[in-house]
Amino acid sequence: MTSISVESLGFSVGTKTILENISFSLDESDKLGIIGVNGSGKSTLIKLITGEYEPTSGSVYISKDKTIGVLTQDGAFEISELCSDTVLEQMYSAFPEFIRAEKRLEELEAELRARENEADSEIYRSLTNEYTELYGRFTQNGGLEFRGRAASILKKMGFEESSFSLPCSSLSGGQRTRLALSRQLCREPDILILDEPTNHLDMETLRWLENFLLSYKKNILVISHDRYFLDKITNKTLHIQNHKAKLYNGGYTQSMEQRKIDREIEERHYKNQQKEIARQEAYIAQQRAWNRERNIIAAESRQKALDRMVKLEKPENDPKNIRLTFTKGGESGNEVLSVKNLSMAFGEKKLFDDLSFLVKKGEKVFIIGANGCGKSTLIKILLGKLAATGGKIETGYNVEIGYYDQENQNLDMNKTVLDELWDAYPTMTETEVRNALALFRFVGEDVYKTVSVLSGGERARLTLSKLILSRMNLLILDEPTNHLDIGSREALESALEEYEGTVITVSHDRYFIGKLASRIIEIKPGDWNGSDVLDYGILHRGSGYDEYREFRDEREERLSCISSAIKDSKESSEKEQYLKAKQSASDARKEQKRLERLKKEAEKLEAELEEVENELYGDAASDYIKAAELDTRKNEIEERLMEIYEEIGC
């Protein structure tokens, strides 16, 4: 059943066309990825679908009674730094209808208690009916579970239980983004719309989110530059380019393969038609040149056929992408960077300890780990921007380092784009600087923009333009794909693939890692108050992330088996000890009961012995036969008493 249908949708601002003639439809279970370069109109399309913008032309149909949940790129800012709510209260606020219902139920309960003496009145019956009806709806719609569901989602999104009571004003930007995403996931709307949901999420949280969305049985529309994420969760892809859009089946990779095939077919058909048109026009010109009646008739006939031909439009060119070529500087030694027993702590908080690794020439080393584990700190230590609390770092022969900062902190906000690059390379001419900037899509008046007004993607491109001219043989990159659109990411990947120098990169971009990584170093929380550091040997570039996941999963399975064996052994030992103790206690109880029985038996025998002796030396003294019987019984009693006395220790 169709849940969303878009027909001939268009949107313009004044004379500027943003989107035109966009049509597609989605079934209820479809998961759609929306891709396109920055500024192509992806977020505008979402606002048209949700009704925030009115279309200039066309229409959007959404199936009746469908609920919509939206996480925008600015979702984190909806949770203001001035917000006094706690993290958990923000989650509860995603359910205003339940909050209102709870408040009304409390009011009704109080009023009913106050009117207990009026149970037969019309008002009391009316209040009772309202309470019963409201409570029924409340429980049926999940009112009893929403608080537990909110807490569960928070935990799965990486929030510790101790942070639930923190005010939202104390959260970082990344935490507020995760909280905003958690609020939307908690509601489980029929149509879930996510604009760049993977920003600020570490790999483990991303894996959980992917699994959650894979099991989500309702519509998902997601704008993302995370190609691995798109491949994982989407079954359809809408590619927006040059104000128009085309729907493809499959995730990012499959859709791009199909798009490449479609484009080749379109270009071939267009070229073949142009050849045919040129041939027909040449024939017509020739016939008219001969200027005989039959030639004129033939020319007019061909011209009519040509006029009836449906002309194919020339396929539009793809938007110009940035062009990158990293040029290695002088030749470094084989051992580029040696790290030995490195440790880092801020006060009582340890980030990592006893970290050792050797980076060799030409390696592409990726450093990964959860947010806050110390990746960026490690980079700053390698660059000498921070001092480690222990260990040693040695830089190899003739190593020249180029650094890319994920926050672009090496940019002067007051300079123009042109001056920022020119001041870094003052020996270049203005033409050379402009040509370099043009490779990064800074053309015309763009070069006179001040850095402060640039978007995150533009600042990233400007920082890359500075780095690419540096001619270094070791590149240290901190989240270089952040803020870059897919085309720019692919350009960066290609440039780094061809780069002959050494690369050390911090990244959460799994597609990027998979394409380039020859080695992965993971910093992960350890059993102590710090982190374990795992070095995943040599990986095949092109499948590095998948290999790492295999190694990681195998390691976790192995550790799980060992832990399970230890647990089983411990449980077995504890069980054995318990059974032994239980048996000992049982034996002791049995022994105690046996001794008590023996004591009672001894008491009876002693009483009987006294009676036997009294009779033997009394009335039976003159009766030989009776005396013999009593004497025999007396001996039996005495023998048994001696046995009992030995056993009970008398």
N, C-alpha and C positions, 0 to 999 in steps of 0.2 A: 504493500500500500504506500502511495506517495505521501511523504510528510512535508516536503518543501518543493515548491515549483517556482522557478524564476523565468519570466517571459519577457524577452526583448528589453531588458533592463538597461537604462541609461542614466547618467548623472553628470551634470555640468555645473561649474561655478562661473557665472558670467559667460564669457566666450571660450573659457577653457574646458575642454572635454576631459573628464576623468575616466568614465566608463561608458561604453556604448554597445547596444544590441547583445546583451549577455543573456543566454538562456541555458538552463540545466534543471534537472529534477533529481531528487534523492528519495530512496525508499527509507522506511523507518529504521532499518538496521545499518544503513550506510555510514561509513566513516570517511569523511572527505578531507583531504589535504589541499590547502589553498597556497599556491606558490607564485612568485614573481619578484622582480627586483624591487628594492626599496623605492617607495613612491609610485608604484604601479597601480595602487587603488585597492589593495587587499583589505585594509581596515575599513575603507569606505564601503566596500561591498557588504561587510559584516553589519555596518550601521544601517545600510539600506534594508537588509534582511530583518534586523531587529526593530525597524521602524523609527530609529533615532533620526535618520535622514529621510526626506521625501524624494523619490526618484523623479528625474526630469521626464523620463518616459518609461513605459513598461510597467510591470507589476510583480509583486511577490506574494505567493500563496503559501500559507502555513496551515496544516491540517487542524481542524477544530479541537479545542481543549488541550493542545500541546503546550507544555510548560517549557520555558527557555531560560537557560543559565548562561551568563556571559562573563568571561574573564578577559578584560582588555589589557593592553600593554601597560596601562596606568593603574591596573588593579591594585598594586601595592599602595598607591597614593590615596586610594579610597579609604585605606586604614591609616588615618592621619597620625603624624608624629605627636599631635596634640590630643589624640584619643586617650581617654582615661580608662576605657574598658580593658579588662584583662584579655588574654589570648582566648580563654575558654568562653568568656562573655561574648567576644566577637563571633565565635562559632555559633553560640546560641542565637545571636541576633540574625542569623541566616534563616531562622524559623519564626518570623514575627507572628504568624497565625497561632503557633503553639504557645508562644509567650502570652499572647492576648487571651487565649483559651484558658491557660493556667490561672491568670489573674482573675478572669471572670468566674472560674470554678471556685476559687478561694472566696470571692465576694459572695457567691451563692451559698457556700457552706456556712459562712459567718451569719448570713441573713436567715438561713434555715435554723441554725442553732438558736438565734435570737427569737424565733417564732415557734419554738417547740410546743408551746402551749396553745398554738392556733392551728394544730395539725388538720383540723376539719375545715379550715377556711379556704376560700377560693384562691387567695393570694398564695397560701402555703402550697396548695396543689399546683398552681402555676409555676412557682419557683422550683418545685420538685421535678416537674416535667421538663423545664428548661435545663436543669442540672443533668437529668438523665439523658436527654437528647444531645447536649453538648459533650458530656463525658463519653458517650457512645462514639460520636464523630472523632473526638480527640484520640481515643484508643485505637479506633479502626484505621486512622490515617498515620499512626506511628508516634503519637504524642508521648507514649511511655518509653519509647526507645531513642528519641532524638538526642538526648543528652549523652547517652552511652555511645551512640554512633559518632557524635561530634568528637568525643575524646579518642575514640578508636582511629578515626581519620587523622587526627593530629599526630598521634604516635607513629602512624605509618608514613607520615610526611616529614618525619625526623624531629618532631618536637618531644623533648623529654617531659615527663609528667611534672617535674619540678618547675617547668617554664609555663605551665598552664595558668598560674596565678600572676604572671608578670604583666605589667601594663604594656599595651601595644606601643606606647611611645618609646619603650626601651629596646624595641626590636630593630634589627638592621634592615636595610632595603630588601635583601634577599629573603630574610625571615618573613617580612610583610608580604612579599610575593607568594611565598609558600602558604601563608595563612589565607590570603585571598583565594588561592587555588583550592585550598582545603574547604573553604566555605562553599564553593561551587560544587565540588565533588560530593559534599555532604548532602546536598539537596537532591542529587541524582535527577536532574530535569530530563524531560523527553528529548530536548534538543540542547546539547552542551556545546557551546561555542568558546573556543580557547584561542587567544591571540598571544603567540610566543610563550606557551606555558612552561617551556624547559629552561627559560632564563633563571639563573641562580640555583638550579637543582644539581646536586652531586649525582654520581652514577648510580648509587644504590637507591636513592629516592626516585631517579628516573626509571630504573627497572621496576620498582613497585608501581609507579604511575602507569607505565606501559602495560603491565599485567592487569592493572585495574581497568584501564580503558579497553584492553582486548576483551575482557569479560563483560564490558558494558554493553547491554543489549539494545541501547537506544542510539539516536543520531549523535554524531560528533562532527563538528566542523572545526578544523584547526589550521591556524596560520602558523607556520614555523619554517625556520631555516635549518632545523636539525634534520638532516637527511636520514640518519639512522632511525630516529623517532618516527618519521613519516613512513619509512619502509615497514616499520614494525606494526603500526596500528591502523594505517589507512588502506582502504580498498578502492578508493577513487581519488583522482587528483585533478584539480581545476587550475590550469596554468593561465595566468593573466599577463598579457603582453600587448603593448601598443593600444591600450584602452579596451581590448577585446579579451575574450576568454574561451578556452576550449577544454572540454571534459574528457579525461582519459580514465580507463580502467587501470587498477593497480596502484601501488605506492609510488614513491618518488622515482626510484631506479627504473621500474617497469614503464612508468609513464614517459620518462625521458627517452627511453629506448624507442617506444612507440612514436613519440613526437619526432625523433630523428628520422625514423622511417617515413612518417607522413610528410615531413618537410622535403625529404629527398624525392618522394613521389610527386608532390606539388611542384617542385622546381623542374623535375623532368617533364611533367605534363605542360607546364608553362613554356619551357624552352622548345618542346616539340610543336606546340601550337604556334609559337612565334616563327619557327622555321616554316611551318605550313602557310602561315599568313604571308611571309616574305616570298615564298614560292608562288603563291596565288597572285600576289601583287605584281611580281615579275612577269608572270604569264599574261596578266591583264594589260600591263604596260606594253608588252611585246605585240599583242593582238591589236591594240589601238595604234601602235606605231605602223603596222602594216596597212591599217585604214581601209580595208576592204569591207564590204557589207557583212560577209560571213564572219570576218574577224571581229567586227564591231559587235555582232550578235553574241559571239562566243565570250567576248570581254564582258559584256553586260550581264550575261548569264553567270559567269564566274563572280562578278562583283555582287550580284544579288545573293549568291551562296555565301560569299564572304560577309555580307552585311547581316545575314541570318545567323552566322556563327556566334555562339555564346562565348564571349571573350573571358578568359581566365585572368584574374588579377595577379600581378606579380607578387610572390610571397614577400612579406615585409621582412626587412633585416632585423635580426635580434638586436636588442640594446647593446651598445658598446660596453664591453666589460673592461675592468682594469687589466693592464698588462704588466706582469711582473717577471723580472729576471734578476735573481740574486747572483752577484759576481763575487767569487771568493777572492780574498786578498792574498797575502803571501802564504807560502806553504808552512803549515804547523808541523810539530813533531808528531809521532805516532800516538803518544800518550798526551791527550789534550787537557784532561782535568782529573785530578786524583783527590778523592775525599776519603779521609780516614778517621773513624771513630767520632764522627761529628754528633754533637748533641746541642739541643736548644731548649731553653725554658724561660718563661716569664714569671718570675717569682716562684710560687709553688707549682705552677702549671707547666708540666713537661710536654713538649710537642713531639720530639723524637730523641732517640738516644742510640749511640754506637752505630751511626749510619756510615757505611763505607761502600764506595763504588768507584770504578775507574771508567772514564769515558775515552774512547779511542777515536782517532781521526775518521771522519765519514759516517759516524753513527748518528742515528736519529733516535734520541732518547726521550721518552715521554714520562713525565712525573704525574701520577694521578692519586686521587684519594678524596675522602669526604671533605665537605666545606669545613674550614677551621682546623684541619689536621696539620697545617704548617707548610703547604706547598709553596705559596708565595713567599713565606718567610725563608724557606730554603733557597729560593732564587735570589733573594736580597742578600743572603749570606754568601752565596757563590759570587755575587757581584761586588762584595765588600761594602754593601750599604748597611749591613747589620753585623754585629760581632757575635759569633757563636759562643755558647757557654763552655764548650769543650770540643776537642778534635782539631783536625788540621786539613787545610785545603792547599793543594799545589797546582799551579797552572803550568802547562807544558811549554815547550820551546816555541817562541814566535807566535803565541796565541793572541789574536786580536778579537775582542768581544763586541758584538752588536746586540743591543737589548731592546725588546719591545715590551712596554708596560701596558697591562690590560686597562689601566685607568688613564692612559695617555698623559701621565703627569709631567712628561718632558715637553709639553707644549705651553707656550706663552699665550694666555687667553686674550691679551691685548694686541697681539700681532695679527697682520693679515696672513692669509694662506701663503701668498707669494713671499712675504718677508720671513715667515717661519722657516721655509725651506731654503731661501736664499741666504739667510743669516747662518744657517748650518753649513752651507757650502759657498762661501763668499767668492771663491775663485771662478765660479760658473757665471756665464753670461745670463742676462734676463731671458733670452730666447731659450737657452738650455734649461733654465729652471721652469719656464712655462711648458716646454715640451715634456719635461719629467712629470709635471703636475697633470698634464693632459692624459698621460698614461693611467692616471688614477681618477679620471672623469672630472677634473677641475679645469674647466674651459671658460673662455670669455670672462665675464664679470665675476665668476665664481672665485677667481684668484684674489679678489679684493675683499672678500668676506673676512671678518675678524673670526679668530678661532672660537671665541666665546659663543657665537651664534650657530656654530656647526652642530649637526646631529652627531649622535654616537658613532654612526657608520662613517660619516665624513671625517671625524677626528681619527678614527682607526685607519682610514685610507691615507690621511696626511702623515700619520706616524710611520706607516709602512713605506711611504715615499721617501722619508728621511732615512729609514733603515736600509732601503734597497740601494741607496747611493753610497753606503758606508764602506763597502768592500772589506768586510770582516770574514774571518775564517771560522768563527764560532758564533752562532746565533743563539741567544737565550730569549725565548718567547714566553710571555705569560698570558695565556688565554687569547691567542692572536685572532681566533675566529669570532670572538664576541663582537656584536654590532655589524658584522659583515653579512651581506645577503649571499644567497647560494652561489651566484656567479662569481662573486669576489672570493668566496671560500675556495671554489674550484681553481681559480687563477692562482691563489696562494699555494694550494696543494701542488699544482703543476710546477710552480717556480721552485718549491722546496724539494720536489722529486728530482729536479735537474741540478739543484745546488750541490756542488762537490765538497762543500765544507761540512762542519759538524753542527748538529742542532740539538739543543736541550729545550724541551717545551713542556709547559704546564697546560693541560687542556681537559675539558669534559666532553669535547666533541668526538663522539665515538667513530663517526664516519671518517673524520680527519685522522684520528689515531690509527684506524684500520688501514688507511691508505699509505701512511708514512712510517709508522713505528717499526724500528728494528729492535727495540728493547723497551720494556716498561718497568718503571720503578714505582711501586705502590706504597703509600704511607697510610696505614690503617690503625684504628684504635687497638691497643694491646690490652693484656690482662692487668698491667700495672698502670700507674697514673701517667700515661704517655702513649706512644705509638710503636707498633712493629713496622719494620721496613722490609718489603719483599721485593726482590730483584728477579724479574722474569726474563732470564737469559736472552738468547738471540731469537728474534721472531722474523717471520717472512713478511717483508713489506708488501702491502696489498691485502693482507689478512691478519694484521697484527692484533687488532682488538679481539677478533674471534678466537685467535690462538690464546690470547691472555685469558679470555673467559673460560676456555677449556682447561687451562692450567689452574685457574682460580677455582673452578668448580670441582676439579679432581682433587685439589688440595683440601678444599672444604669437606668433600666427601670422605677423604682419607682421615682428616682430623676428627670428623664426626664419628667415623668407625672406631678410631682409637679411643675417643671420648666415651663412646658407647660401650666399648670393650672394658675400659677402666671402670665405667659405671656399673656394668654387669658384674665385673670381678668384685668390685666393692660391695655391690648389693648381695652377690653370692656369699662373700665373706661375712657380711653383716647378717645375712640370713642364716648362715651356718652357725655363727656365734649365737644368734637368737635361738635357733633350734636347740643348740647345746645347752644354753642357759635354761630354756624351757624344759628340756629333758631333765636337767639337773634339779630344777625346782620340783618337777613331777616326782623324780626319784626321792628327793628329800621329803616331800609330802607323804609318799608311800612308806618310806622308812619310819617317819614319825608315827604314822597310823599303825604300822606293824608293832612298833615299840609300845604304843599305847595298848594295843590288843594283848601283847605279851604281859604287860604290867597287870592288866585286868585278869588275865589268865592266872598269873602268879598269885594275885590276891585270892581268887577262888580256890586254887590248889592249896594255898596256905590254910585257908579256912577248913577245907576238906581234910587236910592232914591233921589238923587239931582235933576234928571230930573222930577220925580213924584212931588216933592215938588214945583218946579218951575212952573209946569203946574197947580198944584192944586191951588196955590195962584196967579196964573196968569190968563190965558185964561179960565180955567174951574171954576173960582170962581162964575160966574153967572149961570153956568149949574149944576143944582142940581144933576141930574143923573150921569153926568160925574164926578162930585166932589165926589160922594159916591163911585164910582168904584176906583178912584185914592186913596181915603182915605183907602179903604180896602187893596189895594195893598201896600200902605205905611206901614200899620200895619204889614202885612206879611213880608215885607222886614226887618223891624225893629226887629221883633221876630227872624227871621233867623240870622240876624247880631248879636244879643245878644247871640245866641247859639254858633255861630262861635267864637265870642270874648272869651267866656268861655273856649272853647276847645283849642284855640291858646294862651291863657293866656294874652289876652289884657285887 
